[in-house]
Amino acid sequence: MEYLIGQRWVSHADAQLGLGVVVEVEPRRITLSFPAVGEERTYAIENAPLTRLRFKVGDHINTVEGVELVVTDVHEQHGLLMYTGTDHHEEQIAVSELELDAFVQLTTPQQRLLNGHFDKNSDFALRVATLEHTDRLQRSPASGLMGSRTSLLHHQLYIANEVGQRHAPRVLLADEVGLGKTIEAGMIIHQQLLTGRASRVLVLLPPSLMHQWLVEMLRRFNLHFALFDIDRLAQMDEGNPFEAEQLVLCSMEMFEANDHLQQLALDAGWDLVVVDEAHHLHWSEDEPGEDYRFVESLSQVSPGLLLLTATPEQIGQASHFARLRLLDPSRFHDLEAFKEQELEYRQMSAMADALEAGTVPEDLPADLDRSLPAGELVNQLLDRHGTGRVLFRNTRAAVEGFPQRILHRHPLPVPEEYAHAQVDLIERLHPELPYYDDSWLDFDPRVEWLVKTLKELRPEKVLVICAHATTAVALEHYLHMRAGIRSSAFYEGLSIIERDRAAAYFADETNGAQTLVCSEIGSEGRNFQFSRHLILFDLPMNPDLLEQRIGRLDRIGQQHDVEIHVPYLEGTPQETLLDWYDRGLDLFRDSCSAGTMILETFRDRLVEQLKTRTEAFDTLLVDSADFTHRTREELREGRDRLIERNSCRRDVADALINEIEGLESGDTLENYLEALCEAFGVDQEFHSEQTLILRPSEHMLTGHFPYVGDEGTTVTFSRDKALAREDMEFVTWEHPMIHEAMDMVHSTELGNAALGTIKLKGVAAGTMLLEALFTVNCVAPKSLQVERFLPLTPMRLLVDARGKELANLVPHERLNSLVEKVKKPTALAIIKQVHREVDAKMSLAKAQAEVRLKEVLTDAENLMRSELGAELARLEALREVNPSIREEELENLRYRIEECAIHIAHANLQLQALRLIITT
Ligand SMILES: Nc1ncnc2c1ncn2[C@@H]1O[C@H](COP(=O)(O)OP(=O)(O)OP(=O)(O)O)[C@@H](O)[C@H]1O
């Protein structure tokens, strides 16, 4: 037999490899690649255990593109087989054998059974359990949400569930500072990946957060992101580097003034793009920034887009709108209309209240269908006239359980040296700035105060933030060299690795620094909640930035009240600004989502007062306090209430938490993992309650078991333990260890044919029972995501000699406990005798399964039509008011609905496992 590159062969010694493809032919050796298992094998041509795979007319074949064909013609072209066949649309398609899917079922369980290839009954039970668990997980409302190493927090689970389930989610995650947006994004990414809705993800963020993200994704979600920086890109020589990885983290800065790199990122194609600290995207009506335009281009090529910012309006309302438009251009297409709608939020909120209380308000907008159920009407109201379904924002007030913030004001005298200089406002707020040397350290009283305070607070960790890198560097140097305080600096001049080292030194409990002195870049995104003392060496001119600074400590995980210390020079603009934030906005005690808007309202008056404080300052304070109070009220009643409605529904979150806790309690997973370990030859040892040590043994079934290295792995099933002990793997149904092991069962023949005997009272010896397990097999392009409507749906049948169905009478678990193994020679003798009977019973079982399949497919189609139909109805309704929604978008969705229907209609049964049982 002649081998040619591109031909498809099967290893009959190892059918689990799937369909191989010849990749290299040498005089005596041949190499095949087996894409299904990602392996290459080289054989001696003389005795290669290979069989050429040749399909016949009438066979069903699957292509790598996910198309199923019924073969109508086969012919050879230059040694390769060309198949012609018809697809689900009755269209004729020609494919070369090279395009065949590598996952082929070469022998059916029936053939294996009748040829005497049995597995152990425990393997059969494992296969059945695997299929049932897979189906249960596919259906679970918490699917995709149970695998993260996080506490189960209502607001995060709600958002992750809402967003993660969307097809191509596009949302703005705008929870207040420190409430867990990174974690929410991680949950969404995790869920999208796990459910197959996304496979390529690009995260763009400020350089100071890269490492933190990398670590959070790994330790909390087992997501291995590749970190791209200029150095790494320089090392990659050929091709598009972004195509080499599926999950990529990189800094936004890297793309600055680099059109070529931007184009490479655009060309690589993504399912989901995430932009952290998205308020940085520069935008103005006349001239959007380069970063904004880049994200805009990405948003056009990526179906999914997550923008993260705690302060969405930091750069103003128009800029906020521009970001919303990136997410949902259909909904947010007109800034003026958006502004007008904002004015009506209070009214909309009242309408939503009324709807929930059971009345349909008279003035309900005309485009809503009054006959719909109240819940649906509320959703439509929020979507079309409220804040839209793209914006999620939880507040400390709504989440509850946060510690208090306590302000300590420390007035200090103005030194002689500062009294004269002071040219512009910036210099008066930061009088050290004009000094090119460090001489100011000797007379600025804030420095002496800082040293004294740090010594008093010792050994408490203290975070110090100031606006400028030069100030931070000088201060840290002073503390370190002249005051003997263990400290570290964190500023933009350091490389990413140096910054992370500095942060890690600060975080180290035993030998770490007492204090970290940060420039403004340390005020964003970083996690410093292990400390409770914050010193603001100066104050920023933006309330949102102040909120960001406080948010480093006041975030999830903070165990104490947050002590905020502000040293200031008396009688200078520093005091005026502090007074305005403190007494005007009450910002130290309570966060406020309208900080920028309040600043804009009073900016001129404030700047006047900062320049020269007069009696009018008291009026400014009163006016600011009054305005802030009213704005807070207004937001609470209007916009924030609408957003809150969108951002967390306690009952839904409760149900999710119950579901996850239910799946974690009990020992189902533990027992399943034990069964996996037994089947694959992994040793287990008790470590402590709910915790095991797994080690590879000498009789492993395959060379490797996921996540079990040579040294062994400690795994815990307890969420609490996993949160405290990062050295242990937190094993859930969604941990990659379980996931990959389940795949190993699915994709091989393990346990798909078995034989056993049982004693059943009242049943004559020698009676034959056939236990068959079918699943629904739907071949469809991945992009349609048909499995969300049509999960695996295992169907178990147990037929006796007369074809009677006994599955309910004798459950699978009962059979497992009764069944006994049969010696191989006896089994082979039995098989010989029952050959024909097995065939006959199989036909009966299959016929019964076909009946059930019909119902399953009808339900799946109905579900699909109702879910996708609702999406279509929304777009159609929005199109009425928004001409920018293109007809193609609607057409596209209609096409998707019909495509799904066709593939559902063509789904068939797959026999997954077969067991022959003889009574004795
Ligand atoms: N569910 C959770 N379980 C355990 N820790 C959590 C959870 N959610 C958040 N955290 C921790 O709380 C801190 C804040 O979370 P995160 O960084 O996601 O907040 P953020 O909203 O992105 O903050 P910022 O606004 O500062 O960017 C982090 O240390 C994170 O690890």
The ligand as a Gaussian input file, in Angstrom:
#p B3LYP/6-31G(d) Opt

LIG

0 1
 N      -16.002000      37.120000      44.893000
 C      -14.825000      37.420000      45.399000
 N      -14.203000      36.569000      46.213000
 C      -12.997000      36.868000      46.729000
 N      -12.330000      38.009000      46.464000
 C      -12.903000      38.888000      45.641000
 C      -14.162000      38.645000      45.063000
 N      -14.481000      39.696000      44.286000
 C      -13.463000      40.552000      44.358000
 N      -12.510000      40.085000      45.179000
 C      -11.266000      40.755000      45.508000
 O      -11.609000      42.096000      45.782000
 C      -10.667000      42.968000      45.194000
 C      -11.371000      43.921000      44.247000
 O      -11.784000      43.221000      43.100000
 P      -11.488000      43.785000      41.639000
 O      -10.066000      44.100000      41.483000
 O      -12.138000      42.838000      40.705000
 O      -12.329000      45.118000      41.738000
 P      -12.528000      46.247000      40.646000
 O      -13.971000      46.610000      40.722000
 O      -11.986000      45.793000      39.345000
 O      -11.646000      47.377000      41.259000
 P      -11.190000      48.779000      40.608000
 O      -12.410000      49.616000      40.499000
 O      -10.230000      49.265000      41.611000
 O      -10.554000      48.451000      39.288000
 C       -9.629000      42.102000      44.542000
 O       -8.585000      41.870000      45.467000
 C      -10.342000      40.809000      44.296000
 O       -9.467000      39.713000      44.268000

